[in-house]
Amino acid sequence: MKDIVLYDQNCRFCKATKRLFEKLDWMHVIEWKPLQESENTRFTQEELMREIHLITPSGDVKKRFFCDS
């Protein structure tokens, strides 16, 4: 199972971050999902719009990359 990253597909910073990490992810261990297409998440829309969320296969959540735009 892969790590899942929820990101804002309308945010330039998020898209640039995704492009960079996709180049570095040569083993394809991360699945990128736009938060706009995500269903049944345990996060509020506000939380999703503020930070990129990484969900590990065990269900742990890592949040960073605070975005104020």
N, C-alpha and C positions, 0 to 999 in steps of 0.2 A: 504494500500500500504506500502511496506517495504522501508527502507533505502537501497541503493545499494552502494556497495563498489567495486571499480575497483582496482585491484591489479595485480602485475607482477607475473605470475605463475612460472617464471624462477628464481625469486629472493628468496634466502633462508630466508632473513629477512622478506619479505612480506609473505611468506608461514608460517613462525613461528608466525607472528602477526595474521594471519588468524586463525591458529589452536587455539591460545590462546583465541581470541575473540569468536570463535565458542563455546568454552567450557563455556564462560561467558554469551552467548546469549541464555539463557534457554527459553526465550519467542519467539525466532526465528523471531526477528524484522529486521535482516540484511540479505540481499541477496548478496553473494560474487560472483563477475564475473571477470574472468581473462581478463585483458585488451587486450590480444591477441585474444580473441573471441568477443570483443565488437565492435559493428558497430554503425555508425552514432553518435559518441560522438562529443561534441563541443570542445574537447581538442586536442592539437597536440600530436603526438606520443612521442615527447620529454617530454612534461608535464606529460604524463601518466607514462613514464619510471622513472621519478624523484621522484614522490610522490604518495602515496595512495590517491585516491579521493573518498569521500563519497558524494553521491547525495541523498538529502532528498526527500520525496514524493512531497514537494512543489517546488522542482527544485533548492533549494539552494545547493551550493557546499562547502564542507570543504576539505582542502588539508593540509596534514601534513606528517610526517615520511619521511623527506628528505633522499633520498638514493643516494649515490654517486657511487655505484658499478654497 
